[in-house]
Amino acid sequence: MQDVSIYGRALAISALSVCLGLVGCGGDSAEPGGQPFDAEVQATSDEPVEPIVQGLPDFTELVKQVSPAVVNISAMPPKPAAGGPPPGNNSHRQPDAGELGEWLKRFFREHPPGSNMPQRPAPEDHVSLGSGFIISSDGYILTNRHVTAGAGQIVVKLNDRRQLVAKLVGSDADSDIAVLKVDAKNLPTVQIGQPDDLSVGSWVVAIGSPFGFETSVTAGIVSAKNRNLADNRYVSFLQTDVAINPGNSGGPLFNLAGQVVGINSQIYSETGGYQGVSFAIPIDAAMNAARQLRDHGEVVRGWLGVQIQDVNRQLAQSFDLNRPVGALVTQIMADSPAAGSDLKVGDIVLSFEGYDVDSAADLPPLVGRVLPGESAKLTVLRDGKKKSIQLKIEALPATFTASGRAQAPADAGGDFGLTLAPLDKQARHTLGIDQQGVRIQRLTDGPASAAGLQQGDVILSVGSRPVARPAEVFQALNNADDSVALLVLRDGVRRYIALSLGKPETETPQ
């Protein structure tokens, strides 16, 4: 496991891997109802105000029913043959409560709250504690990949105190999912719920082994849904305020019906400890990965074959959108599912298989969970009108290639603050593109530089019109309204940039 910077980052939460600290908070609250601070507040009625929320939930029965299916996981790194038992020997065991207590005492004695985090222990000293839950009565268990990564032996402790050596069936780095198998029958199992049925504000319950304290229960609410993190392209997380700490990794997140809706996976922290921002992998995405790992030993994801970007306010105006929403298609890759469909560059994907696409980050997880060979329906905005497109999804290729830059002679457009040059055949070959375009040779102060265009950018189209000569670019800009979207190639990546022309309004003589 690599060391992770913890400042302002989402952290994987394997036990013994982050520093602990105690943080207090408080402060005066604002006056309710918009009253001035020193205003006299008078009762408007003698009748008691009916609360919106009636009471707080009692989780007692829920915990009693679901906790037997929650397990503690101890993952041990391989031991060298000399001086110790070989990997896989049953002498590798989970530390008991006394050993763990001694470790915690030593940790806080040597590293009191507020001190620097110690370096990660050497592999032979490291014990990674995590959680998991049983998804089938014949012994399949779901947890996080980072709990078991690099383990020489995995020991699962059941709720009835049995300790069983587990086999790693498979794991997937992109979803941070691992599937384990223990040799046992008639085990208690969890019920699988629907994360889509959760609402922001819904109560949720976590059960796990933070710091090795088994079957610890914490509760909170769903803070947000479809949260996208930079390091997890194919997972849209549930964000909660449930107290999640090292050792909760891989443990279940339950709804009030006692169904698993997520796998507790990460926290966001600037101190290394819990700060009220926790992330769970939605259980539908996790189960999709788990089934593939069980049946095929790997996870295959769907592939659309497009490059996309977010729609900002300027681009929304250029494409006649009421608000910035959707994923803007900037490139369609050759020999891809998109290339064989009616999808076009400049389309804005608004929904995929009935799910709204609010931003570019929403699309990859939706496409990724469609199995290769299955059909998918997209709703796009094109020329101000919605259009439905049906296509067949293919398997995500292992690698993609990028291309380089180009060179060229020039044509100036002073009103827009840029000098342009056409792309010859050699320049297109250097860039790795088979379509024509116009390269930005030089920029001066003006609308182009203000929009973020850069020297070396290649303009491929103005609005929906492809361009091959500088004159075509300037003609399109002169004919455009206040704002126009340019499709630009930069460092091998295509993106739309909104160019605000700031043309004065034409007045009619009175």
N, C-alpha and C positions, 0 to 999 in steps of 0.2 A: 504494500500500500504506500502511495507517495505522500509526502508531507503536503499539507494543504494550508495556504494562507487563510487566516480566519477573519481578516478585517473586511467587513462589508461583503461577505461571501456566503453562499449557501453551502452548508457543511454536511457531509455524510456523518452519521452519528454512531459509529462503532464505539463500544465502550473503551475506556482508557485511552482515547485518542484526542481528547480536548481538555483544556484547562478549565477549572471551575472557579466561579467567583460569585459573591453575593452582592446584589445591587438593590438599593432601596430607591423608591420613587414616591413623589407626592407633589402636592401643589394645590393652590386655590382653584376651585371650579368656577366657571362662568355663571352669571346670573341667568336663570331660565326665563323663557318667554319673551326675550328681547327687552326686558325692563332695564332702565338706567340703573347704574350701580347703587345710587343713593335713593332710589325711588321707594316710596312706601307701598308695600305689597299688601293688598287686602283680599280676603277670601271672597270669591264670587258666588259661592253656594255653600250651604251647610251639608249638602249631600257628599258622601265620600266619592272620590274619583275612582272609576273602575279601571284597574290596571289593564294594559294591553296584553301582558303576559300573565297567565294565571299560575302562580306557584313555580317551583323548581322541580325538575324530575328527580325521582329516586332511582338510582342505578343498581340497587341491591340485587333485585331479581335478575336483571340483565347480566350482571357480573357472574352470578351463581350459575347461570345457564351456559355462558360462552367461555368462561375461563378454563374449563377442562381441555379445550382444544388449542390453547396457547402454550407454546413451548419456549424453553430457554436453550440457547445455542452457544456452545463453546467451540471455537475454532482454533486449533493449535497448528503452528507452523511445523514443517518437518524437522526432526532432530537428526543430527549426524549420527552415523552408525557407531563411531568410536565414542566411548564415554557415556552412552545412553542407549535406550531401546530404539530399534529401528522405527521409521514412520509406519503408522498403522497399528502399533502395539497398543493393547488396551490399557497400559499403564498411563497413557495420556488421558487425563480426566479433568473435569471442570473443578476449579478450586471450590472448597467448601466455604461456608459462611465465615468461619474463623480466619481462614487464609485471606479471604477478600477483605474482612475487617482490618486485618493487619496491613494489607496493602493500602487501604484508604487512610489509615492512621499515618502510615509512612508518607503517603502522598501529601496530606495536608500539613504534616510536620515539616517536610522538606520544601513544600511549595504552598505557602499559605495563600488565601484569596488575595488577588491583586499582584502576586508575583508573576514572573515570566513563566511561560509554559515550558516544561522540560522537553528535551528532544525525545522523539519517538524511540522507545527502547529497541535494542538490538533484536532481530527476529527470534532468536532462541529464548529471549525473556518475555516476549510479547504474548499476551492472551487476549484474544478478541471476543468479547461477549456481545451477544445480540439476542434477538427474539425471532419468533416465527409462529406459524400456525398450521394446523393440520387441515388439508383440503380433501383428503379421501381416507376412508376407514382402513385402507390397506397400507397406509404409511407414507403418502406423499405430503411433503411439507413445503410451504412457500416462505421465502425470506429475501433479504437483500443480497445482491452479489458482493457488495463491499464487506459484508459480514464474513463471508467464507473465502474471499479472494486469497490465494496463496496458502490455504490451510493444508497441513499434512494429514490431519484427522479432524473430523467433525463429530462432536458428541451432543446429542439432544437429550435434554432432561424434560420428561413429561410431567404433567400436573400431578400424577400419582407417585412421583419421585423416582420412577424408573429412569435409568440412563442408558441410552442406546447409541451405538455407533451408526452414523448416517453416511450414506453414499451420495455424492454429488451427481445428480442426474444431468444437470446442465446449468449454464448461466449465460446471461446476456448483458453486456456492458452498457449498451445504449439505453436499456430500460432499468438497469440495476436490479435485475430479478435473478434469483437462483432457486432451483427446485432440488429438494433433498428427498431421499427415500430411506425409511427405516424398516427393518424386518419385524413387523408386528401386524396384528389383525384386530378388527373390531374397535378401532380407535375412535374417540369422539372427534367430530368434525365441525367446522364453522359453516354457516350459511352465507352464500354470496349475494350481495345486494346490488343496487343500481346507483352508482355515483351521480348519474344525471338527475335522479329524483331529489338529490339534496338541494337545499336553497342556502344562500348566504344567511347566516344566523341560525341554521339548524344545529341542534346539539349532537355532539359526537363524543365517543369514549375510546381511549387508548388503553391497551393492556400490554405490558411488556416487562422487561428486566433492566430498568435503568441502574447502571453501576452494579449489576448482579443482584439487585433486590427483586426477587422473582414475584410475578403476578402482582405488580404494582399497577394501580388503576388511576388514571387521570382523565379529566373531562374538560370540554370547552365547546366552542362553536366553530362552524365553518366561516372563515374570514373572507375568503375569495375562492372562486373557481377558475379553472383553465389558466392557472398561473404558469407562465413560460420562463424557464431559467436558462441562462446562457449555455450551460454545459449539458443540457438535456434536450436535444432537438426533437426527440420523438415522444416526449412525455409532457402533458399539460397537467400540472399538479393541482391538488386540493391544498389550499392554504388554511391552516387552523391556528387557534391560540392555545391548543392543548399542550400541556407541559410535556415536552419530549426532550430526552437527555441521552447521553451515551449509554447504549445497551437497549434502547427502545427500537433501534434499527431493525427492520424486518418484521416488527410486530403489527398486529391488526388495528385498524381504526373502524369502530362499529357505529352504526346508526342506532336510533332508539328501538328499532325492531330487533336488535341483536344480530344484524347482518353486517358482514365485512364490506366496507365501501372503499377502503384504501389501505396501503402499506406505509407505515411511518418510515420516512427515509432520510430527510434532511432538515436542518434548522438554518435559519439566517441569524448570524450573530457577529457582533463586533468585539465580543469579549471571549468567545469560545464556549459560553454557557447559554442556557435557554433564555431568550429575551421576548418570548411571546409570538414568535413567527416560526411556524413549523410547516413542513410540506409532506404530503402523502401522495404516493402513486395511486391513481384511481384503479380500483380492483378490476375493472373490465379490461384495461390495458395490461395489467399484470397477469390476468388469467389467459389472455390471448397469447402472451409470451410463454406462460407456463405450459400450455397445451402443446405449443410447438416444440419446446424443449423436451417435454416428455415423449412426444411422438417422433421427433426428427433430430433431436439433439442440438438444434440451432433455431434462431428466429429469423424468418425471412419477412421482409417488409415490402409493402407496395411502393411503386415508383410511378410518378406522373411524367417526369422528364421536362420540368420547367425551372427557370430561375424567376424568383419573385421578389418584390419589395413592398414595404408599407406604403400606404397612401397618406401623405400629409395634407394639410389644409390647402396649400397651393395646388397640389396635384388634384385634390378633390374638386377645386374650382375649375381646373383645366378639363376635367372629365365630366363636368356637370353633375357632380355628386353633391347631395345636400350636406353630407358630413364625411370626414375621413374614415373610411371603412374598407375592408377587403384586402385581398392580396393581388397586387398588380403584376401581371405577367410581363417580364422583360426579355425573356429568351425561351425559345422552344428547342430542345435538344434534338439532334438528328437521330433517327431510328428509335424514337421514344414513343410511349403511348400517346402523348400529346401531339406528336408530329403526325400521327395517323388519324387524328380527330379534327374537329372543326375549331378547336381552340386556337386563338391567335395572340400574337404579341400585342399588348395594349388592352387586352381583356382584363377586367377586374373580377376576380373570383369572390362572390358574395356568400356562397354556401357550397358545401360538399356533403353529399349523401344526407341532406336535410339538416346538417349542422351549420350554424352561422359561422362565417369566417370574418372575424372582426379585424384581424391583423395578419400580416404575413406569417407570423410565428404559429398561428392556429392551423395552417394548412398541412405542414409535414406530419404532425401526429395523426391527423385524420386520414391522410393518404397511407401512412405507414401501417395502419392497422387493417387495411384491406388486403386480403390475401391475393397473391398473383393469380391472374386468370379470371378474377371476379370483375363485374362491371360496376361502374360508379357514375353517379349523376352530379354534374356541377351546374350551378347557376352563376352566370357571369353578366357583367354590365358591358355592353359594347355599343358605342355611338349613342349613349344615353338610354338604351333600351335593355331590358333583361332578356337573357337568352339561355335556354337549357341545352347542355351538351352531355352526351352519353359516350363513355369510352371504356376500354378494357384496361385494367391495371396490370402492370408487369412487375417482376422482381427487381428490387433496388440493386443496381450494379455495385460491385465492391469498390471501384475507384472512379474518379473523374479527373480530367486533365484540364489545365489552364493554359492560357497563351500569353504572348508578350506584347510589346509596343510596336509602334510604326513611325515612319518618317515621311516628309513630303515638301513642294514649292507653293504660292499662296494667293489668297483673294481676300480683300478687306471689306468689312462692314462697320464703319465707324459708329453709326447710330447705336449699334448693339454692343460695342466694345470688344469685338473679336475679329481675328484674322483667320481665314479658313483655307484649307488645301485639300484637293481631292485625293483619294486613295488609289494608287495604281495597283496592278496585279501583284507585284512583289510585296507591297505594304500589306495587302490583304492576306497574303500567304504568311507573312511574319506574324500577323495578329491571329492567324488561325480562323479567319472568317471567310465565308464564301459569298457574302453579300457586299454591295457597295456602301460607301459612306463618305463622310467628310471629316477631316481631322482639324482640330483647333490648333493653329500654329502659334498664335499669340493672343494674349488678353490685355486689355486696358480697362480703366475704370468705366463701368457701365452695367447694364442689366445682366450681362452674361457672368461677369465675375461676382456680382451681388447674389446671383442664384446659386453659386457654388461650382460653376463649370471650371475646369482646369485645363492648362496647356497639355496637349497630348490626348485629351478626350476625343473620341470618335463619335460624331453625331450620325446615327443610323436612320432616324426618322424625326420629322417634326409633326407632332400630333400623330395621326395614323398614316401620314404620307412618307414613304421611304425617300431618301435623298441620296444623290450620287455626285452632285456638283455644288460648289459654294453658292452659285446663283440660285439654285433650287431652295437652299436653306434661307437665304435672304428674302426670296420671293414669298416663301411660306410665312416667315416672320412678319413681313409687311402686311400680309393678308389676315394675320391672326388678330384675335381680340386682345383684351388686356393681359391674358395669361395663356401660355401654350406649353404643352409637355414635350420635352425632347427625350428621345430614347438614346442613351449615351453608353458607349463601351469604355470602361476604365479598368485597367489591370485585369483584363479577362472577364470582368463582371459587367453585365448589362443592368442599367438602372434608368428610371425616369427622373428627370429633373424639371421642375416647373420654372419657366422663365417668365418673370413678370415684366411686361413691356411698358406699363405705365403710360399708355397713350392718352392724350387729352380727349375729353368728350367733345363731340361735334355739336355746336349750338345752331339752332335754326333761327334765322333773322326774323325779328318781329315787325 
